[in-house]
Structure formats: C-alpha cells, structure tokens
Amino acid sequence: MVLLSFDIEEFDMPFEYGKEISFEDQISISRAGTVAILDLLDKYEVKATFFCTVTFAENIPDLIKRITKTGHELASHGYYHSDFKPEHLLQSKLKLEEISGKEITGYRMARMMPVDEKEIEKAGYVYNTSINPTYLPGRYNNFNISRTFFTKENVLQIPASVSPIVRFPLFWLSFHNLPLSIYKFLASWTYKKDKYLNVYFHPWEFTDLDNFERFGFPGYVRKNTGSKMIERMDSLISWMKAKKYSFGTFQDFIKTI
C-alpha cells in the first residue's frame, strides 16, 4: 500500500531562514497548496492522510470538511507548528476531533522531531509516524531505528520510507531534487521490499517558492515547486496507478497488518 501523506500547517518555514511572513500569508499559501493536492487526489481517486495542526484547521474549516467527506484521513500534526508542549498531544487530538467530527488516531511531530512515545500513548493515539530512519546532517541520526513499522510503548510506529540497504530518504526534499526516474526507481525498490511506501509532503511545496527575497529558501528547497511540483506529483501518482500499486490511509494500512 502507498501511504501518501501531507503535513498541512501554517507556513512558518520562512522564519527558519530569517524572513518575516504574516499569519495571513502563512494560511493563504498553505491553503492554496492544500487545494492543489486535493484536486490531484480527486483526479486519480486516491486516498491520503492529512496531518494537520489545530492552528491551520481552525482557519480552513471548509477544507477540513472536504478532506473528511472525500474519504481522506485527518490526523494530528500538533496544536501549533513551531511550538510544542506534551499537553498539546491530547489537546490537538481533541480539538481536531471537535472540528472534523472524526476520530483522530495518528500523530506526526512537526519537522519529524523526536516525541516521547509514552506521552503519545497517554494521549490516546494508535500510531505515530514521526521518525525518519536515516541520517541527515543537523536533522536526523536514526540509523539505529527500524526502517519498517514496529511497536513501542503500545503505539504502532510507522517510520517514513527510506530505501533498503543505504537508507536513502524518500521524503519531500528527495522528490524535489532527484531526477524523477531515479526517485521512481528508489520508490519501486522500497515498495517491493517493504510491501508499503510511506512518503510525505507539504502544501506550500505546491505553490511558487522561487522568490528568494520573500522566503529566503536555498535552491534545493525552491527547486521544482509550484506548477512543477503539481506536474511531478501527477506523474508519480499516474505511474504508481499504472503499476497497480494500491493507495490508502494510515488507518487503512493498520487494518492490513
């Protein structure tokens, strides 16, 4: 099963690069990207999982309704994107359930940072997908963690997909920067080996991020964003559909384990 997921959040990433961005722009940019994603998923009748912050959910109630009504899964990405306290685990779960009318069973920590599994269990989540089991300088050092799903503290841990052997990450930055043929090769290799694929993206990637003065992003972040990203995602989903890969939400996947 292909687990496509999208971390939908207030677009605060420019702050990491010393740029200011208004809250209104944070919401409007992520909103536009979320609409582009939903349109693509509708086109191919593919179901995905949306990990959403409460802050973003409160500002896009119509899109939350669209997400749930079209059969996608809503999961928690925390209360805020750039502020975390352990109590936010339960608070975000309850608030997202209130907004959506759906049970929230999954969690992903912002920026795939470590999170206490005991706190995840206490908050009532069934699964956690906050692990990138690879090495990236200054971000991740997780070669000691299983590449594939496992249980810890009574919570199912579903790491992001990395390739067999070398653990090359298949997350959003790889998708932007690798030739699409190489990314597809790595995705196919991983899918065949693991019998599933867990890859994640963000809505702002589907908007134009080329304005360096405005966002401050280096070339490897800006590359293939906006319409190019929409085209690449369209190509990826079309290719996977042609190969008869099945798609599903994390809740769907857990039922097959």
ZADREN-988098 format. One record per residue (C-alpha): y, z, x; residue number from 1; residue in three letters. Coordinates in steps of 0.25 Angstrom, whole numbers. Layout:
N
<lumvex v="Y" w="Z" u="X" k="NUM" r="ALA"/>
...
This chain:
257
<lumvex v="0" w="0" u="0" k="1" r="MET"/>
<lumvex v="14" w="-3" u="5" k="2" r="VAL"/>
<lumvex v="23" w="9" u="3" k="3" r="LEU"/>
<lumvex v="37" w="3" u="3" k="4" r="LEU"/>
<lumvex v="48" w="14" u="2" k="5" r="SER"/>
<lumvex v="63" w="15" u="3" k="6" r="PHE"/>
<lumvex v="71" w="27" u="7" k="7" r="ASP"/>
<lumvex v="83" w="25" u="-3" k="8" r="ILE"/>
<lumvex v="94" w="34" u="1" k="9" r="GLU"/>
<lumvex v="109" w="36" u="3" k="10" r="GLU"/>
<lumvex v="113" w="26" u="14" k="11" r="PHE"/>
<lumvex v="117" w="36" u="24" k="12" r="ASP"/>
<lumvex v="112" w="29" u="37" k="13" r="MET"/>
<lumvex v="125" w="25" u="42" k="14" r="PRO"/>
<lumvex v="129" w="39" u="45" k="15" r="PHE"/>
<lumvex v="118" w="39" u="55" k="16" r="GLU"/>
<lumvex v="126" w="28" u="63" k="17" r="TYR"/>
<lumvex v="139" w="35" u="62" k="18" r="GLY"/>
<lumvex v="144" w="27" u="50" k="19" r="LYS"/>
<lumvex v="150" w="32" u="37" k="20" r="GLU"/>
<lumvex v="145" w="27" u="23" k="21" r="ILE"/>
<lumvex v="150" w="32" u="9" k="22" r="SER"/>
<lumvex v="140" w="38" u="0" k="23" r="PHE"/>
<lumvex v="143" w="27" u="-10" k="24" r="GLU"/>
<lumvex v="139" w="17" u="0" k="25" r="ASP"/>
<lumvex v="126" w="25" u="4" k="26" r="GLN"/>
<lumvex v="122" w="24" u="-10" k="27" r="ILE"/>
<lumvex v="126" w="9" u="-13" k="28" r="SER"/>
<lumvex v="119" w="4" u="-1" k="29" r="ILE"/>
<lumvex v="106" w="11" u="-3" k="30" r="SER"/>
<lumvex v="107" w="7" u="-18" k="31" r="ARG"/>
<lumvex v="109" w="-8" u="-15" k="32" r="ALA"/>
<lumvex v="97" w="-7" u="-5" k="33" r="GLY"/>
<lumvex v="88" w="0" u="-16" k="34" r="THR"/>
<lumvex v="91" w="-11" u="-26" k="35" r="VAL"/>
<lumvex v="87" w="-21" u="-16" k="36" r="ALA"/>
<lumvex v="74" w="-14" u="-13" k="37" r="ILE"/>
<lumvex v="71" w="-12" u="-28" k="38" r="LEU"/>
<lumvex v="73" w="-27" u="-31" k="39" r="ASP"/>
<lumvex v="64" w="-31" u="-19" k="40" r="LEU"/>
<lumvex v="53" w="-21" u="-25" k="41" r="LEU"/>
<lumvex v="55" w="-27" u="-39" k="42" r="ASP"/>
<lumvex v="53" w="-41" u="-33" k="43" r="LYS"/>
<lumvex v="40" w="-38" u="-28" k="44" r="TYR"/>
<lumvex v="35" w="-27" u="-38" k="45" r="GLU"/>
<lumvex v="33" w="-18" u="-26" k="46" r="VAL"/>
<lumvex v="34" w="-3" u="-28" k="47" r="LYS"/>
<lumvex v="40" w="6" u="-17" k="48" r="ALA"/>
<lumvex v="45" w="21" u="-15" k="49" r="THR"/>
<lumvex v="59" w="25" u="-14" k="50" r="PHE"/>
<lumvex v="62" w="37" u="-6" k="51" r="PHE"/>
<lumvex v="76" w="41" u="-12" k="52" r="CYS"/>
<lumvex v="86" w="52" u="-8" k="53" r="THR"/>
<lumvex v="91" w="60" u="-20" k="54" r="VAL"/>
<lumvex v="106" w="56" u="-16" k="55" r="THR"/>
<lumvex v="102" w="42" u="-17" k="56" r="PHE"/>
<lumvex v="94" w="43" u="-30" k="57" r="ALA"/>
<lumvex v="106" w="50" u="-37" k="58" r="GLU"/>
<lumvex v="115" w="38" u="-34" k="59" r="ASN"/>
<lumvex v="105" w="27" u="-39" k="60" r="ILE"/>
<lumvex v="98" w="32" u="-52" k="61" r="PRO"/>
<lumvex v="97" w="18" u="-57" k="62" r="ASP"/>
<lumvex v="89" w="14" u="-44" k="63" r="LEU"/>
<lumvex v="80" w="27" u="-45" k="64" r="ILE"/>
<lumvex v="77" w="22" u="-59" k="65" r="LYS"/>
<lumvex v="74" w="8" u="-55" k="66" r="ARG"/>
<lumvex v="65" w="13" u="-43" k="67" r="ILE"/>
<lumvex v="56" w="22" u="-52" k="68" r="THR"/>
<lumvex v="56" w="13" u="-64" k="69" r="LYS"/>
<lumvex v="51" w="1" u="-56" k="70" r="THR"/>
<lumvex v="39" w="9" u="-50" k="71" r="GLY"/>
<lumvex v="44" w="14" u="-37" k="72" r="HIS"/>
<lumvex v="42" w="28" u="-31" k="73" r="GLU"/>
<lumvex v="54" w="37" u="-29" k="74" r="LEU"/>
<lumvex v="52" w="47" u="-18" k="75" r="ALA"/>
<lumvex v="62" w="57" u="-11" k="76" r="SER"/>
<lumvex v="70" w="54" u="2" k="77" r="HIS"/>
<lumvex v="77" w="67" u="1" k="78" r="GLY"/>
<lumvex v="89" w="72" u="-6" k="79" r="TYR"/>
<lumvex v="99" w="66" u="4" k="80" r="TYR"/>
<lumvex v="96" w="56" u="15" k="81" r="HIS"/>
<lumvex v="103" w="63" u="26" k="82" r="SER"/>
<lumvex v="101" w="78" u="22" k="83" r="ASP"/>
<lumvex v="88" w="85" u="21" k="84" r="PHE"/>
<lumvex v="84" w="99" u="17" k="85" r="LYS"/>
<lumvex v="70" w="103" u="14" k="86" r="PRO"/>
<lumvex v="74" w="107" u="0" k="87" r="GLU"/>
<lumvex v="78" w="92" u="-2" k="88" r="HIS"/>
<lumvex v="64" w="89" u="-3" k="89" r="LEU"/>
<lumvex v="62" w="95" u="-16" k="90" r="LEU"/>
<lumvex v="76" w="93" u="-21" k="91" r="GLN"/>
<lumvex v="75" w="78" u="-19" k="92" r="SER"/>
<lumvex v="61" w="77" u="-26" k="93" r="LYS"/>
<lumvex v="66" w="84" u="-38" k="94" r="LEU"/>
<lumvex v="79" w="76" u="-39" k="95" r="LYS"/>
<lumvex v="73" w="63" u="-37" k="96" r="LEU"/>
<lumvex v="63" w="66" u="-48" k="97" r="GLU"/>
<lumvex v="74" w="70" u="-57" k="98" r="GLU"/>
<lumvex v="82" w="57" u="-54" k="99" r="ILE"/>
<lumvex v="70" w="48" u="-55" k="100" r="SER"/>
<lumvex v="61" w="55" u="-65" k="101" r="GLY"/>
<lumvex v="49" w="52" u="-56" k="102" r="LYS"/>
<lumvex v="41" w="62" u="-47" k="103" r="GLU"/>
<lumvex v="45" w="61" u="-32" k="104" r="ILE"/>
<lumvex v="32" w="63" u="-23" k="105" r="THR"/>
<lumvex v="37" w="57" u="-10" k="106" r="GLY"/>
<lumvex v="47" w="61" u="1" k="107" r="TYR"/>
<lumvex v="53" w="53" u="13" k="108" r="ARG"/>
<lumvex v="62" w="61" u="22" k="109" r="MET"/>
<lumvex v="75" w="53" u="26" k="110" r="ALA"/>
<lumvex v="74" w="46" u="39" k="111" r="ARG"/>
<lumvex v="59" w="49" u="39" k="112" r="MET"/>
<lumvex v="63" w="62" u="45" k="113" r="MET"/>
<lumvex v="52" w="74" u="46" k="114" r="PRO"/>
<lumvex v="51" w="83" u="34" k="115" r="VAL"/>
<lumvex v="43" w="95" u="32" k="116" r="ASP"/>
<lumvex v="30" w="92" u="25" k="117" r="GLU"/>
<lumvex v="29" w="106" u="19" k="118" r="LYS"/>
<lumvex v="43" w="104" u="13" k="119" r="GLU"/>
<lumvex v="38" w="91" u="7" k="120" r="ILE"/>
<lumvex v="26" w="97" u="1" k="121" r="GLU"/>
<lumvex v="34" w="109" u="-5" k="122" r="LYS"/>
<lumvex v="44" w="99" u="-12" k="123" r="ALA"/>
<lumvex v="32" w="92" u="-19" k="124" r="GLY"/>
<lumvex v="31" w="79" u="-12" k="125" r="TYR"/>
<lumvex v="18" w="71" u="-12" k="126" r="VAL"/>
<lumvex v="21" w="63" u="0" k="127" r="TYR"/>
<lumvex v="31" w="62" u="12" k="128" r="ASN"/>
<lumvex v="34" w="49" u="19" k="129" r="THR"/>
<lumvex v="44" w="54" u="30" k="130" r="SER"/>
<lumvex v="36" w="50" u="42" k="131" r="ILE"/>
<lumvex v="38" w="38" u="51" k="132" r="ASN"/>
<lumvex v="26" w="40" u="60" k="133" r="PRO"/>
<lumvex v="32" w="32" u="72" k="134" r="THR"/>
<lumvex v="41" w="35" u="84" k="135" r="TYR"/>
<lumvex v="56" w="30" u="83" k="136" r="LEU"/>
<lumvex v="65" w="36" u="94" k="137" r="PRO"/>
<lumvex v="74" w="46" u="88" k="138" r="GLY"/>
<lumvex v="68" w="46" u="74" k="139" r="ARG"/>
<lumvex v="53" w="47" u="73" k="140" r="TYR"/>
<lumvex v="42" w="52" u="82" k="141" r="ASN"/>
<lumvex v="30" w="53" u="73" k="142" r="ASN"/>
<lumvex v="18" w="46" u="81" k="143" r="PHE"/>
<lumvex v="10" w="59" u="79" k="144" r="ASN"/>
<lumvex v="11" w="57" u="64" k="145" r="ILE"/>
<lumvex v="0" w="49" u="56" k="146" r="SER"/>
<lumvex v="4" w="35" u="53" k="147" r="ARG"/>
<lumvex v="-2" w="35" u="39" k="148" r="THR"/>
<lumvex v="-2" w="45" u="28" k="149" r="PHE"/>
<lumvex v="-7" w="59" u="29" k="150" r="PHE"/>
<lumvex v="-5" w="73" u="22" k="151" r="THR"/>
<lumvex v="3" w="84" u="27" k="152" r="LYS"/>
<lumvex v="7" w="97" u="20" k="153" r="GLU"/>
<lumvex v="0" w="91" u="7" k="154" r="ASN"/>
<lumvex v="10" w="80" u="8" k="155" r="VAL"/>
<lumvex v="6" w="65" u="10" k="156" r="LEU"/>
<lumvex v="13" w="60" u="22" k="157" r="GLN"/>
<lumvex v="15" w="45" u="22" k="158" r="ILE"/>
<lumvex v="22" w="40" u="35" k="159" r="PRO"/>
<lumvex v="30" w="27" u="36" k="160" r="ALA"/>
<lumvex v="21" w="16" u="41" k="161" r="SER"/>
<lumvex v="20" w="13" u="55" k="162" r="VAL"/>
<lumvex v="11" w="2" u="62" k="163" r="SER"/>
<lumvex v="-3" w="6" u="67" k="164" r="PRO"/>
<lumvex v="-4" w="10" u="82" k="165" r="ILE"/>
<lumvex v="10" w="8" u="87" k="166" r="VAL"/>
<lumvex v="17" w="15" u="74" k="167" r="ARG"/>
<lumvex v="28" w="5" u="73" k="168" r="PHE"/>
<lumvex v="36" w="9" u="61" k="169" r="PRO"/>
<lumvex v="37" w="0" u="49" k="170" r="LEU"/>
<lumvex v="50" w="7" u="43" k="171" r="PHE"/>
<lumvex v="63" w="0" u="39" k="172" r="TRP"/>
<lumvex v="68" w="-2" u="53" k="173" r="LEU"/>
<lumvex v="56" w="-10" u="58" k="174" r="SER"/>
<lumvex v="57" w="-18" u="45" k="175" r="PHE"/>
<lumvex v="71" w="-22" u="49" k="176" r="HIS"/>
<lumvex v="69" w="-25" u="64" k="177" r="ASN"/>
<lumvex v="55" w="-31" u="65" k="178" r="LEU"/>
<lumvex v="53" w="-45" u="62" k="179" r="PRO"/>
<lumvex v="47" w="-45" u="48" k="180" r="LEU"/>
<lumvex v="34" w="-52" u="53" k="181" r="SER"/>
<lumvex v="31" w="-40" u="63" k="182" r="ILE"/>
<lumvex v="35" w="-30" u="52" k="183" r="TYR"/>
<lumvex v="25" w="-36" u="43" k="184" r="LYS"/>
<lumvex v="14" w="-36" u="53" k="185" r="PHE"/>
<lumvex v="16" w="-21" u="56" k="186" r="LEU"/>
<lumvex v="17" w="-18" u="41" k="187" r="ALA"/>
<lumvex v="4" w="-26" u="39" k="188" r="SER"/>
<lumvex v="-3" w="-19" u="51" k="189" r="TRP"/>
<lumvex v="1" w="-6" u="46" k="190" r="THR"/>
<lumvex v="-3" w="-9" u="31" k="191" r="TYR"/>
<lumvex v="-17" w="-14" u="35" k="192" r="LYS"/>
<lumvex v="-19" w="-2" u="44" k="193" r="LYS"/>
<lumvex v="-14" w="9" u="35" k="194" r="ASP"/>
<lumvex v="-16" w="3" u="21" k="195" r="LYS"/>
<lumvex v="-2" w="6" u="17" k="196" r="TYR"/>
<lumvex v="12" w="4" u="22" k="197" r="LEU"/>
<lumvex v="24" w="14" u="21" k="198" r="ASN"/>
<lumvex v="37" w="7" u="25" k="199" r="VAL"/>
<lumvex v="51" w="12" u="21" k="200" r="TYR"/>
<lumvex v="65" w="6" u="20" k="201" r="PHE"/>
<lumvex v="79" w="10" u="14" k="202" r="HIS"/>
<lumvex v="88" w="3" u="4" k="203" r="PRO"/>
<lumvex v="100" w="1" u="14" k="204" r="TRP"/>
<lumvex v="92" w="-8" u="22" k="205" r="GLU"/>
<lumvex v="92" w="-18" u="11" k="206" r="PHE"/>
<lumvex v="108" w="-18" u="12" k="207" r="THR"/>
<lumvex v="116" w="-25" u="22" k="208" r="ASP"/>
<lumvex v="118" w="-15" u="34" k="209" r="LEU"/>
<lumvex v="124" w="-25" u="44" k="210" r="ASP"/>
<lumvex v="138" w="-18" u="44" k="211" r="ASN"/>
<lumvex v="137" w="-11" u="57" k="212" r="PHE"/>
<lumvex v="151" w="-5" u="55" k="213" r="GLU"/>
<lumvex v="148" w="1" u="42" k="214" r="ARG"/>
<lumvex v="134" w="6" u="45" k="215" r="PHE"/>
<lumvex v="132" w="7" u="60" k="216" r="GLY"/>
<lumvex v="118" w="3" u="60" k="217" r="PHE"/>
<lumvex v="111" w="-3" u="72" k="218" r="PRO"/>
<lumvex v="105" w="-17" u="72" k="219" r="GLY"/>
<lumvex v="91" w="-12" u="69" k="220" r="TYR"/>
<lumvex v="95" w="-5" u="57" k="221" r="VAL"/>
<lumvex v="104" w="-17" u="51" k="222" r="ARG"/>
<lumvex v="94" w="-27" u="54" k="223" r="LYS"/>
<lumvex v="88" w="-34" u="42" k="224" r="ASN"/>
<lumvex v="95" w="-26" u="32" k="225" r="THR"/>
<lumvex v="101" w="-31" u="18" k="226" r="GLY"/>
<lumvex v="96" w="-44" u="13" k="227" r="SER"/>
<lumvex v="88" w="-46" u="26" k="228" r="LYS"/>
<lumvex v="81" w="-33" u="22" k="229" r="MET"/>
<lumvex v="78" w="-37" u="8" k="230" r="ILE"/>
<lumvex v="72" w="-50" u="13" k="231" r="GLU"/>
<lumvex v="63" w="-43" u="23" k="232" r="ARG"/>
<lumvex v="58" w="-33" u="13" k="233" r="MET"/>
<lumvex v="56" w="-45" u="3" k="234" r="ASP"/>
<lumvex v="48" w="-52" u="14" k="235" r="SER"/>
<lumvex v="40" w="-39" u="17" k="236" r="LEU"/>
<lumvex v="36" w="-36" u="2" k="237" r="ILE"/>
<lumvex v="33" w="-50" u="0" k="238" r="SER"/>
<lumvex v="24" w="-51" u="12" k="239" r="TRP"/>
<lumvex v="17" w="-38" u="8" k="240" r="MET"/>
<lumvex v="15" w="-43" u="-6" k="241" r="LYS"/>
<lumvex v="9" w="-56" u="-1" k="242" r="ALA"/>
<lumvex v="-1" w="-47" u="8" k="243" r="LYS"/>
<lumvex v="-5" w="-40" u="-5" k="244" r="LYS"/>
<lumvex v="0" w="-26" u="0" k="245" r="TYR"/>
<lumvex v="1" w="-16" u="-11" k="246" r="SER"/>
<lumvex v="14" w="-8" u="-13" k="247" r="PHE"/>
<lumvex v="16" w="5" u="-19" k="248" r="GLY"/>
<lumvex v="24" w="18" u="-19" k="249" r="THR"/>
<lumvex v="20" w="31" u="-11" k="250" r="PHE"/>
<lumvex v="15" w="37" u="-24" k="251" r="GLN"/>
<lumvex v="6" w="24" u="-26" k="252" r="ASP"/>
<lumvex v="1" w="25" u="-12" k="253" r="PHE"/>
<lumvex v="-3" w="40" u="-13" k="254" r="ILE"/>
<lumvex v="-12" w="37" u="-25" k="255" r="LYS"/>
<lumvex v="-20" w="28" u="-16" k="256" r="THR"/>
<lumvex v="-22" w="38" u="-4" k="257" r="ILE"/>
